[in-house]
Amino acid sequence: MSVVEAPPIFGRALPASPIPDLELLENVGRGTRVVMYRARQISRNRIVILSMLPIAKHHGEFTARFPRVAKILTRLHHPHLVACLQAGLTAANHPYVVRACIDGQYLGQYLADHGPLAWRDAVQVTRDLASALGHAHDQGLIHRDVQASNVALAPRPGDDVFPFVAKLVNLGLTPTLGISEPAEQMDFRGDIHDLGGVLLHALTGHLDTPLTGLPEGVTRLVSWMREPNPDARPGSYADVIAACDRLLGGPRLGRRGNRSAWLAVVAALGACGIGAALALAPATTKARKTSPPVAPMPAPPPSVSLTSQPWGPPQALWSADSVHRLDDWTPSIGAQWTSAESRADAVAGFAGRVSKDLGPLPWRLSGHLHLFSTPDLITDALGLGVELANGQRMVLQVQQHNGVVTAILRDVGEGAPSPGGQPHVLGQGLDIPVVLLVGEGELLATVAGHAFERMPLAAQPRAVVLTIAGDSPGEISGLVLQRPVTP
């Protein structure tokens, strides 16, 4: 297909890219509101999807408002929203969104090719999308175009029946009316109505087919969500999620989601007089056995064994499957960590910490810490370290302040004093290689080639820990463990 330099952007011919750093590869769809291109982000050599909106003059107010919407979009992170990598206005004043490319198809096409879903899969998809829409609504966004053609299906290995995870796309790109009612009446309940349409579509394969042969609760849920009167619909996304969970027999605790959505589910179930016991822990929290008090371990004399130790092959510390990437990690209360869509083999942290027991010492841990530094996202502090048997956490923390990045090796355990070591200035680099050598009573850390002084440890290391602090996320990629080579 030839590339042409002249407008219109939205014609059939493939145009020159209106976004710097993007090379358009093919037109992958044009709906009633948005045109989409598969593109290559030149600076990072990765495939992305560019969605653009052909705005008419009477949508000038939406265009004026879109820069604010774009800032919110780049801050949204949720397992069931396709990550927004960039958003804004082109030179011709067309709103656009650059998002991660999902290696899969859309729900609408899947239903056309394969027919309706099993009712449990349809309800699970509805629950997942309600969680995503609720997260967006918490940030002040309404989708206004919720339909099966705007639901991407990311492959999920290990499920032979419906091996996909539903992810909503094109959030923030709809200035016109929702499917359900006039704009003056359109609030989040319009999205709930349209989500009910997605559920109906998934259950029947069509939008105009009567429901038959389904559990009564499923039929009632569809009718409730699609009530003509907005006041008669579910009053919140938590109500939708709770209704789905009752049909599915309770929340699926193995799936990782947004903590605020989880708490909303618990609140909704509590309002119904059920599920009070569920409030004891968030969905992402695994119980860790309480360890008995550990006596302080005397620090051994300085040793060169860690630096001279031959190490075996690297072992990845999380799953290659993005859906189950952190399934064997333990989050702290309130932690929000998930797979990163902007980088392969990476995780993104938004709050708190996650840890993973690693077994016998010594360990060699290595990976990359990635900080954000944009007008909308500035990572404050991101860390990789070890958790000790006495509860202390010794962490190599990379910090950002006034555009300068520093690293410090410190104790971040509750109530514990931080070591008095001086931070090392890294300059302005945002992708930072780190190495930790962990042995009996000692920790050696190297960041971007700088080796910190040996840190004695007061107790036995038992787990690797990732930490995030501040209001913006950070990412960690390629984290691997190496063990000593055995003779």
Secondary structure, DSSP 8 states (H G I E B T S, - for coil): --EE-SS-TTSSSEE--SSTTEEEEEEEEE-SS-EEEEEEETTTTEEEEEEE----GGGHHHHHHHHHHHHHHHH---TTB--EEEEEE-TT--EEEEEE--SS-BHHHHHHHH----HHHHHHHHHHHHHHHHHHHHTT---S--SGGGEEEEE-TT-SSS-EEEEE--TT---S--SSS-GGG-SHHHHHHHHHHHHHHHHHSSSS----SS-HHHHHHHHHHT-SSGGGS-SSHHHHHHHHHHHHTS--TTS---HHHHHHHHHHHHHTT--GGGGGS-TT-------------------SHHHH--B---EESS-SSSTTTTTTSEE-TT-EEEE-SSSTTEEEEEEEEEEEE--SS-EEEEEEEE--BSSS-B--EEEEEEEETTS-EEEEEEEEETTEEEEEEEE-STT--------EEEET--EEEEEEEEETTEEEEEETTEE---EE-SS-EEEEEEEEESSS-EEEEEEEEE-B---
